[in-house]
């Protein structure tokens, strides 16, 4: 299944890619930080996840933090940074961040 993410994420990502990114995020964030965003990476949301702007901003902050750590591989860090940028764009625009 392909997942499209709004606000500037290029193309779509496979659910496997999203799940794998989640594993990398889980190992770079604190456990409480990971719990805040883990629902996006467990494959449980239905067809569409609409993330409110404030929550998108927080998710963007956490992904940006993880992307900048030395323990995050460059490839996964690049994807995390791309998602962080999209989350921040949605938050700044006051729009829901959509994963479908």
The first five atom37 places (N, CA, C, CB, O) and aatype in JSON, in Angstrom:
{
  "aatype": [20, 20, 20, 20, 20, 20, 20, 20, 20, 20, 20, 20, 20, 20, 20, 20, 20, 20, 20, 20, 20, 20, 20, 20, 20, 20, 20, 20, 20, 20, 20, 20, 20, 20, 20, 20, 20, 20, 20, 20, 20, 20, 20, 20, 20, 20, 20, 20, 20, 20, 20, 20, 20, 20, 20, 20, 20, 20, 20, 20, 20, 20, 20, 20, 20, 20, 20, 20, 20, 20, 20, 20, 20, 20, 20, 20, 20, 20, 20, 20, 20, 20, 20, 20, 20, 20, 20, 20, 20, 20, 20, 20, 20, 20, 20, 20, 20, 20, 20, 20],
  "atom_mask": [
    [1, 1, 1, 1, 1],
    [1, 1, 1, 1, 1],
    [1, 1, 1, 1, 1],
    [1, 1, 1, 1, 1],
    [1, 1, 1, 1, 1],
    [1, 1, 1, 1, 1],
    [1, 1, 1, 1, 1],
    [1, 1, 1, 1, 1],
    [1, 1, 1, 1, 1],
    [1, 1, 1, 1, 1],
    [1, 1, 1, 1, 1],
    [1, 1, 1, 1, 1],
    [1, 1, 1, 1, 1],
    [1, 1, 1, 1, 1],
    [1, 1, 1, 1, 1],
    [1, 1, 1, 1, 1],
    [1, 1, 1, 1, 1],
    [1, 1, 1, 1, 1],
    [1, 1, 1, 1, 1],
    [1, 1, 1, 1, 1],
    [1, 1, 1, 1, 1],
    [1, 1, 1, 1, 1],
    [1, 1, 1, 1, 1],
    [1, 1, 1, 1, 1],
    [1, 1, 1, 1, 1],
    [1, 1, 1, 1, 1],
    [1, 1, 1, 1, 1],
    [1, 1, 1, 1, 1],
    [1, 1, 1, 1, 1],
    [1, 1, 1, 1, 1],
    [1, 1, 1, 1, 1],
    [1, 1, 1, 1, 1],
    [1, 1, 1, 1, 1],
    [1, 1, 1, 1, 1],
    [1, 1, 1, 1, 1],
    [1, 1, 1, 1, 1],
    [1, 1, 1, 1, 1],
    [1, 1, 1, 1, 1],
    [1, 1, 1, 1, 1],
    [1, 1, 1, 1, 1],
    [1, 1, 1, 1, 1],
    [1, 1, 1, 1, 1],
    [1, 1, 1, 1, 1],
    [1, 1, 1, 1, 1],
    [1, 1, 1, 1, 1],
    [1, 1, 1, 1, 1],
    [1, 1, 1, 1, 1],
    [1, 1, 1, 1, 1],
    [1, 1, 1, 1, 1],
    [1, 1, 1, 1, 1],
    [1, 1, 1, 1, 1],
    [1, 1, 1, 1, 1],
    [1, 1, 1, 1, 1],
    [1, 1, 1, 1, 1],
    [1, 1, 1, 1, 1],
    [1, 1, 1, 1, 1],
    [1, 1, 1, 1, 1],
    [1, 1, 1, 1, 1],
    [1, 1, 1, 1, 1],
    [1, 1, 1, 1, 1],
    [1, 1, 1, 1, 1],
    [1, 1, 1, 1, 1],
    [1, 1, 1, 1, 1],
    [1, 1, 1, 1, 1],
    [1, 1, 1, 1, 1],
    [1, 1, 1, 1, 1],
    [1, 1, 1, 1, 1],
    [1, 1, 1, 1, 1],
    [1, 1, 1, 1, 1],
    [1, 1, 1, 1, 1],
    [1, 1, 1, 1, 1],
    [1, 1, 1, 1, 1],
    [1, 1, 1, 1, 1],
    [1, 1, 1, 1, 1],
    [1, 1, 1, 1, 1],
    [1, 1, 1, 1, 1],
    [1, 1, 1, 1, 1],
    [1, 1, 1, 1, 1],
    [1, 1, 1, 1, 1],
    [1, 1, 1, 1, 1],
    [1, 1, 1, 1, 1],
    [1, 1, 1, 1, 1],
    [1, 1, 1, 1, 1],
    [1, 1, 1, 1, 1],
    [1, 1, 1, 1, 1],
    [1, 1, 1, 1, 1],
    [1, 1, 1, 1, 1],
    [1, 1, 1, 1, 1],
    [1, 1, 1, 1, 1],
    [1, 1, 1, 1, 1],
    [1, 1, 1, 1, 1],
    [1, 1, 1, 1, 1],
    [1, 1, 1, 1, 1],
    [1, 1, 1, 1, 1],
    [1, 1, 1, 1, 1],
    [1, 1, 1, 1, 1],
    [1, 1, 1, 1, 1],
    [1, 1, 1, 1, 1],
    [1, 1, 1, 1, 1],
    [1, 1, 1, 1, 1]
  ],
  "atom_positions": [
    [[0.84, -1.17, 0.0], [0.0, 0.0, 0.0], [0.89, 1.24, 0.0], [-0.96, -0.01, 1.21], [1.87, 1.32, 0.74]],
    [[0.55, 2.18, -0.82], [1.3, 3.43, -0.91], [0.63, 4.49, -0.04], [1.4, 3.91, -2.38], [-0.6, 4.6, -0.01]],
    [[1.44, 5.26, 0.64], [0.95, 6.32, 1.51], [1.41, 7.66, 0.95], [1.44, 6.13, 2.97], [2.6, 7.89, 0.74]],
    [[0.44, 8.54, 0.71], [0.74, 9.89, 0.26], [0.64, 10.81, 1.47], [-0.22, 10.35, -0.89], [-0.27, 10.69, 2.28]],
    [[1.59, 11.72, 1.57], [1.65, 12.64, 2.7], [1.66, 14.06, 2.15], [2.91, 12.36, 3.6], [2.45, 14.4, 1.28]],
    [[0.77, 14.88, 2.68], [0.57, 16.23, 2.14], [1.67, 17.2, 2.53], [-0.75, 16.77, 2.6], [2.57, 16.89, 3.31]],
    [[1.56, 18.37, 1.97], [2.39, 19.54, 2.27], [3.85, 19.37, 1.84], [2.34, 19.82, 3.74], [4.77, 19.74, 2.57]],
    [[4.02, 18.82, 0.64], [5.34, 18.86, 0.03], [6.16, 17.59, 0.05], [6.1, 19.87, 0.68], [7.31, 17.6, -0.41]],
    [[5.62, 16.49, 0.55], [6.37, 15.23, 0.49], [6.3, 14.72, -0.94], [5.81, 14.16, 1.51], [5.22, 14.54, -1.5]],
    [[7.48, 14.49, -1.53], [7.56, 14.07, -2.92], [7.07, 12.64, -3.08], [9.0, 14.2, -3.44], [7.56, 11.73, -2.4]],
    [[6.11, 12.43, -3.97], [5.63, 11.1, -4.28], [4.96, 10.43, -3.09], [6.76, 10.24, -4.77], [4.59, 11.08, -2.11]],
    [[4.82, 9.13, -3.18], [4.24, 8.36, -2.09], [5.3, 7.43, -1.52], [2.98, 7.55, -2.57], [6.34, 7.2, -2.14]],
    [[5.03, 6.9, -0.35], [5.94, 5.96, 0.31], [5.17, 4.68, 0.59], [6.54, 6.55, 1.63], [3.98, 4.72, 0.88]],
    [[5.84, 3.57, 0.5], [5.18, 2.31, 0.82], [4.95, 2.22, 2.32], [6.01, 1.1, 0.32], [5.66, 2.85, 3.1]],
    [[3.97, 1.44, 2.71], [3.72, 1.27, 4.14], [4.92, 0.62, 4.81], [2.46, 0.43, 4.38], [5.18, 0.86, 5.99]],
    [[5.66, -0.21, 4.08], [6.87, -0.83, 4.64], [7.93, 0.24, 4.91], [7.43, -1.91, 3.67], [8.6, 0.2, 5.95]],
    [[8.1, 1.17, 4.0], [9.06, 2.26, 4.2], [8.68, 3.08, 5.43], [9.14, 3.17, 2.96], [9.54, 3.43, 6.24]],
    [[7.4, 3.39, 5.57], [6.93, 4.16, 6.72], [7.17, 3.37, 8.0], [5.43, 4.51, 6.57], [7.63, 3.93, 9.0]],
    [[6.88, 2.08, 7.99], [7.11, 1.25, 9.18], [8.59, 1.19, 9.52], [6.56, -0.17, 8.96], [8.96, 1.26, 10.7]],
    [[9.44, 1.06, 8.52], [10.89, 1.03, 8.77], [11.39, 2.36, 9.33], [11.64, 0.69, 7.48], [12.23, 2.37, 10.23]],
    [[10.89, 3.47, 8.8], [11.26, 4.77, 9.36], [10.84, 4.82, 10.83], [10.6, 5.92, 8.57], [11.59, 5.32, 11.67]],
    [[9.67, 4.31, 11.12], [9.21, 4.28, 12.5], [10.17, 3.55, 13.42], [7.85, 3.63, 12.57], [10.4, 3.98, 14.55]],
    [[10.73, 2.45, 12.95], [11.7, 1.72, 13.76], [12.94, 2.57, 14.05], [12.11, 0.41, 13.06], [13.46, 2.55, 15.16]],
    [[13.39, 3.3, 13.06], [14.54, 4.17, 13.25], [14.21, 5.31, 14.21], [15.02, 4.74, 11.9], [15.02, 5.68, 15.06]],
    [[13.02, 5.86, 14.08], [12.6, 6.93, 14.99], [12.5, 6.42, 16.42], [11.26, 7.53, 14.54], [12.87, 7.11, 17.36]],
    [[11.99, 5.21, 16.56], [11.83, 4.62, 17.9], [13.16, 4.47, 18.61], [11.14, 3.27, 17.8], [13.23, 4.53, 19.84]],
    [[14.22, 4.28, 17.84], [15.54, 4.08, 18.44], [16.29, 5.39, 18.67], [16.38, 3.18, 17.56], [17.32, 5.4, 19.33]],
    [[15.79, 6.49, 18.12], [16.49, 7.77, 18.28], [15.76, 8.72, 19.23], [16.66, 8.43, 16.94], [16.39, 9.6, 19.82]],
    [[14.45, 8.56, 19.37], [13.68, 9.43, 20.26], [13.58, 8.8, 21.65], [12.27, 9.69, 19.68], [13.8, 7.59, 21.8]],
    [[13.26, 9.6, 22.64], [13.0, 9.03, 23.96], [11.7, 8.24, 23.89], [12.92, 10.15, 25.06], [10.91, 8.41, 22.95]],
    [[11.47, 7.39, 24.85], [10.26, 6.57, 24.81], [8.99, 7.42, 24.87], [10.26, 5.56, 25.96], [8.01, 7.1, 24.21]],
    [[9.0, 8.48, 25.65], [7.8, 9.33, 25.71], [7.59, 10.08, 24.39], [7.92, 10.33, 26.88], [6.45, 10.26, 23.96]],
    [[8.66, 10.52, 23.77], [8.54, 11.17, 22.46], [8.02, 10.19, 21.42], [9.9, 11.76, 22.01], [7.15, 10.53, 20.62]],
    [[8.54, 8.98, 21.43], [8.12, 7.96, 20.47], [6.63, 7.66, 20.64], [8.95, 6.67, 20.65], [5.92, 7.5, 19.65]],
    [[6.16, 7.58, 21.86], [4.73, 7.28, 22.09], [3.84, 8.35, 21.48], [4.45, 7.17, 23.6], [2.71, 8.06, 21.08]],
    [[4.33, 9.58, 21.4], [3.52, 10.66, 20.81], [3.25, 10.44, 19.33], [4.22, 11.99, 21.01], [2.21, 10.86, 18.82]],
    [[4.16, 9.79, 18.63], [4.02, 9.68, 17.17], [3.91, 8.24, 16.67], [5.18, 10.34, 16.51], [3.74, 8.03, 15.46]],
    [[4.01, 7.27, 17.54], [4.07, 5.87, 17.1], [2.86, 5.44, 16.29], [4.22, 4.97, 18.29], [2.97, 4.56, 15.44]],
    [[1.68, 6.06, 16.56], [0.47, 5.66, 15.85], [0.59, 5.85, 14.34], [-0.71, 6.44, 16.36], [-0.11, 5.18, 13.58]],
    [[1.45, 6.75, 13.9], [1.61, 6.96, 12.45], [2.39, 5.83, 11.78], [2.32, 8.29, 12.2], [2.33, 5.67, 10.56]],
    [[3.1, 5.06, 12.57], [4.02, 4.08, 12.01], [3.62, 2.63, 12.28], [5.38, 4.32, 12.54], [4.34, 1.71, 11.9]],
    [[2.48, 2.43, 12.94], [2.09, 1.06, 13.26], [1.09, 0.46, 12.28], [1.51, 1.01, 14.64], [0.65, -0.67, 12.45]],
    [[0.73, 1.23, 11.24], [-0.17, 0.72, 10.21], [-1.61, 0.6, 10.64], [0.31, -0.6, 9.76], [-2.41, -0.03, 9.95]],
    [[-1.98, 1.2, 11.77], [-3.34, 1.05, 12.29], [-4.32, 2.11, 11.82], [-3.31, 1.06, 13.78], [-5.53, 1.9, 11.89]],
    [[-3.82, 3.27, 11.34], [-4.8, 4.25, 10.91], [-5.5, 3.74, 9.66], [-4.15, 5.63, 10.66], [-4.91, 3.02, 8.86]],
    [[-6.76, 4.13, 9.5], [-7.57, 3.61, 8.4], [-7.05, 4.14, 7.07], [-9.05, 3.99, 8.59], [-5.86, 4.02, 6.78]],
    [[-7.9, 4.69, 6.28], [-7.5, 5.16, 4.96], [-6.83, 6.53, 5.0], [-8.68, 5.2, 4.06], [-5.96, 6.82, 4.19]],
    [[-7.25, 7.36, 5.93], [-6.74, 8.73, 5.98], [-6.48, 9.11, 7.44], [-7.74, 9.73, 5.31], [-7.31, 8.88, 8.32]],
    [[-5.33, 9.71, 7.67], [-5.04, 10.31, 8.97], [-4.98, 11.82, 8.75], [-3.69, 9.76, 9.59], [-4.19, 12.31, 7.94]],
    [[-5.81, 12.52, 9.49], [-5.8, 13.98, 9.45], [-5.22, 14.46, 10.77], [-7.24, 14.57, 9.2], [-5.82, 14.25, 11.83]],
    [[-4.08, 15.09, 10.7], [-3.37, 15.51, 11.9], [-3.54, 17.02, 12.05], [-1.86, 15.12, 11.82], [-3.15, 17.78, 11.16]],
    [[-4.13, 17.47, 13.16], [-4.35, 18.89, 13.37], [-3.03, 19.68, 13.35], [-5.08, 19.13, 14.69], [-1.98, 19.12, 13.67]],
    [[-3.09, 20.96, 12.99], [-1.88, 21.76, 12.84], [-0.95, 21.75, 14.05], [-2.24, 23.15, 12.54], [0.26, 21.59, 13.89]],
    [[-1.48, 21.91, 15.22], [-0.62, 21.95, 16.42], [0.11, 20.63, 16.62], [-1.46, 22.26, 17.67], [1.3, 20.61, 16.94]],
    [[-0.61, 19.53, 16.42], [0.0, 18.2, 16.53], [1.03, 17.99, 15.43], [-1.08, 17.1, 16.47], [2.08, 17.4, 15.66]],
    [[0.72, 18.47, 14.23], [1.67, 18.35, 13.12], [2.97, 19.08, 13.46], [1.06, 18.93, 11.82], [4.05, 18.58, 13.16]],
    [[2.86, 20.24, 14.07], [4.06, 20.98, 14.46], [4.91, 20.2, 15.45], [3.68, 22.31, 15.06], [6.13, 20.16, 15.33]],
    [[4.26, 19.58, 16.43], [4.99, 18.78, 17.41], [5.65, 17.57, 16.74], [4.05, 18.31, 18.54], [6.8, 17.25, 17.02]],
    [[4.93, 16.9, 15.86], [5.49, 15.76, 15.14], [6.68, 16.22, 14.31], [4.43, 15.1, 14.24], [7.71, 15.54, 14.27]],
    [[6.54, 17.36, 13.65], [7.65, 17.91, 12.88], [8.88, 18.16, 13.74], [7.23, 19.19, 12.2], [10.0, 17.86, 13.34]],
    [[8.66, 18.71, 14.93], [9.78, 18.94, 15.85], [10.48, 17.64, 16.22], [9.28, 19.65, 17.12], [11.71, 17.57, 16.24]],
    [[9.68, 16.61, 16.52], [10.28, 15.33, 16.92], [11.02, 14.66, 15.77], [9.19, 14.39, 17.45], [12.1, 14.1, 15.97]],
    [[10.46, 14.72, 14.57], [11.13, 14.12, 13.42], [12.41, 14.88, 13.07], [10.19, 14.08, 12.2], [13.42, 14.29, 12.7]],
    [[12.35, 16.19, 13.21], [13.54, 17.01, 12.95], [14.63, 16.67, 13.96], [13.19, 18.51, 13.01], [15.8, 16.56, 13.6]],
    [[14.26, 16.51, 15.21], [15.21, 16.13, 16.24], [15.86, 14.79, 15.91], [14.52, 16.06, 17.62], [17.08, 14.65, 15.96]],
    [[15.03, 13.81, 15.56], [15.55, 12.47, 15.24], [16.44, 12.51, 14.0], [14.39, 11.49, 15.02], [17.48, 11.85, 13.97]],
    [[16.04, 13.28, 13.0], [16.82, 13.35, 11.75], [18.21, 13.9, 11.99], [16.09, 14.21, 10.73], [19.16, 13.55, 11.28]],
    [[18.35, 14.76, 13.0], [19.63, 15.4, 13.27], [20.55, 14.63, 14.2], [19.4, 16.73, 13.84], [21.66, 15.09, 14.49]],
    [[20.13, 13.47, 14.68], [20.98, 12.71, 15.59], [22.02, 11.91, 14.82], [20.14, 11.79, 16.46], [21.8, 11.53, 13.67]],
    [[23.13, 11.65, 15.48], [24.19, 10.85, 14.84], [23.78, 9.39, 14.68], [25.48, 10.93, 15.66], [24.3, 8.69, 13.81]],
    [[22.86, 8.93, 15.51], [22.45, 7.53, 15.42], [21.49, 7.24, 14.27], [21.82, 7.1, 16.72], [21.23, 6.08, 13.95]],
    [[20.97, 8.29, 13.64], [20.07, 8.11, 12.5], [20.91, 8.04, 11.23], [19.02, 9.27, 12.41], [21.71, 8.93, 10.96]],
    [[20.71, 6.97, 10.45], [21.47, 6.84, 9.21], [21.07, 7.97, 8.26], [21.23, 5.45, 8.55], [19.94, 8.45, 8.31]],
    [[21.98, 8.38, 7.39], [21.67, 9.51, 6.48], [20.42, 9.29, 5.63], [22.85, 9.75, 5.57], [19.63, 10.22, 5.45]],
    [[20.22, 8.09, 5.12], [19.06, 7.82, 4.27], [17.75, 8.02, 5.04], [19.13, 6.39, 3.72], [16.84, 8.69, 4.55]],
    [[17.67, 7.45, 6.22], [16.45, 7.58, 7.02], [16.33, 8.99, 7.6], [16.45, 6.54, 8.16], [15.23, 9.5, 7.75]],
    [[17.46, 9.61, 7.9], [17.44, 10.98, 8.38], [16.89, 11.93, 7.33], [18.82, 11.41, 8.79], [16.17, 12.88, 7.66]],
    [[17.22, 11.68, 6.09], [16.72, 12.51, 4.98], [15.2, 12.4, 4.88], [17.38, 12.09, 3.65], [14.51, 13.4, 4.69]],
    [[14.69, 11.18, 4.99], [13.24, 10.99, 4.93], [12.56, 11.64, 6.14], [12.89, 9.49, 4.86], [11.54, 12.3, 5.99]],
    [[13.12, 11.46, 7.31], [12.56, 12.07, 8.51], [12.55, 13.6, 8.38], [13.36, 11.64, 9.77], [11.59, 14.26, 8.78]],
    [[13.61, 14.16, 7.83], [13.68, 15.61, 7.64], [12.64, 16.09, 6.63], [15.1, 16.02, 7.18], [12.03, 17.14, 6.82]],
    [[12.44, 15.32, 5.57], [11.43, 15.68, 4.57], [10.03, 15.7, 5.21], [11.47, 14.7, 3.38], [9.24, 16.61, 4.97]],
    [[9.74, 14.68, 6.02], [8.44, 14.63, 6.7], [8.32, 15.75, 7.73], [8.25, 13.26, 7.37], [7.25, 16.34, 7.88]],
    [[9.4, 16.04, 8.42], [9.39, 17.14, 9.4], [9.07, 18.47, 8.71], [10.75, 17.24, 10.13], [8.28, 19.26, 9.22]],
    [[9.69, 18.71, 7.56], [9.42, 19.93, 6.81], [7.95, 20.03, 6.41], [10.31, 20.0, 5.56], [7.34, 21.09, 6.53]],
    [[7.39, 18.91, 5.94], [5.98, 18.9, 5.54], [5.08, 19.15, 6.74], [5.62, 17.56, 4.87], [4.1, 19.9, 6.64]],
    [[5.39, 18.55, 7.86], [4.59, 18.75, 9.07], [4.63, 20.21, 9.51], [5.1, 17.85, 10.21], [3.61, 20.78, 9.88]],
    [[5.8, 20.8, 9.45], [5.93, 22.22, 9.83], [5.18, 23.12, 8.85], [7.41, 22.62, 9.89], [4.59, 24.12, 9.26]],
    [[5.2, 22.78, 7.55], [4.45, 23.57, 6.57], [2.95, 23.53, 6.88], [4.71, 23.05, 5.14], [2.28, 24.56, 6.83]],
    [[2.44, 22.35, 7.2], [1.02, 22.22, 7.54], [0.7, 23.04, 8.79], [0.64, 20.73, 7.76], [-0.31, 23.74, 8.83]],
    [[1.55, 22.94, 9.78], [1.33, 23.67, 11.04], [1.33, 25.18, 10.8], [2.4, 23.3, 12.08], [0.45, 25.89, 11.29]],
    [[2.32, 25.66, 10.06], [2.4, 27.11, 9.78], [1.19, 27.61, 8.99], [3.69, 27.42, 9.01], [0.74, 28.74, 9.18]],
    [[0.67, 26.75, 8.11], [-0.49, 27.13, 7.29], [-1.8, 26.99, 8.06], [-0.54, 26.28, 6.03], [-2.85, 27.42, 7.58]],
    [[-1.75, 26.4, 9.25], [-2.97, 26.18, 10.02], [-3.87, 25.14, 9.39], [-3.72, 27.47, 10.18], [-5.09, 25.19, 9.53]],
    [[-3.25, 24.19, 8.68], [-4.03, 23.15, 7.97], [-3.72, 21.77, 8.56], [-3.7, 23.17, 6.44], [-2.66, 21.54, 9.15]],
    [[-4.69, 20.87, 8.39], [-4.45, 19.49, 8.79], [-3.37, 18.9, 7.91], [-5.76, 18.65, 8.7], [-3.3, 19.19, 6.71]],
    [[-2.54, 18.07, 8.49], [-1.51, 17.35, 7.75], [-2.12, 16.0, 7.42], [-0.17, 17.2, 8.58], [-2.56, 15.29, 8.33]],
    [[-2.16, 15.63, 6.16], [-2.9, 14.46, 5.72], [-1.99, 13.33, 5.27], [-3.84, 14.83, 4.6], [-1.08, 13.53, 4.46]],
    [[-2.25, 12.15, 5.81], [-1.6, 10.9, 5.37], [-2.73, 10.04, 4.8], [-0.83, 10.15, 6.56], [-3.68, 9.71, 5.51]],
    [[-2.63, 9.69, 3.53], [-3.69, 8.87, 2.92], [-3.11, 7.8, 2.01], [-4.67, 9.76, 2.13], [-3.86, 7.02, 1.41]]
  ]
}
